[in-house]
Amino acid sequence: MTIYRLALRHMQLMLFATLAAFMFVITIDKWMGHSTWAFAVAVLMLIAFNARIRLFNCPNCGKNLFFRGSIIVPWPNKTCGNCGADLDAGG
C-alpha cells in the first residue's frame, strides 16, 4: 500500500474520530449537563489519534503529505509539493 493510501486511511480515521468526539461531548452534555471534562477528553482523544500524522512523509524528500507550506490541511497530497514525486505510484 502506498504512502498516499495510508494517509487517506489516516484522514478517514480522523473524520471518524472527530464525529465520535462530537457525539461523546453531546451525549455527556445531555446525560450529565454541561461538562468541560467531556470536551477535554474529546480534545485529548483527537490529539492522540492525530499523533500519527507525522509519519506520512514523502519517501524521497521527507516532506509531510498533510502540510502545504506551514499550513496543515486535512487531506494528503497525491503529488509531493517539494520534489514532485507521485506518492500514489503503483497503487
Secondary structure, 3 states (H helix, E strand, C coil): CCHHHHHHHHHHHHHHHHHHHHHHHHHHHHHHCCCHHHHHHHHHHHHHHHHHHHHCECCCCCCECCEECCEECCCCCCECCCCCCECCCCC
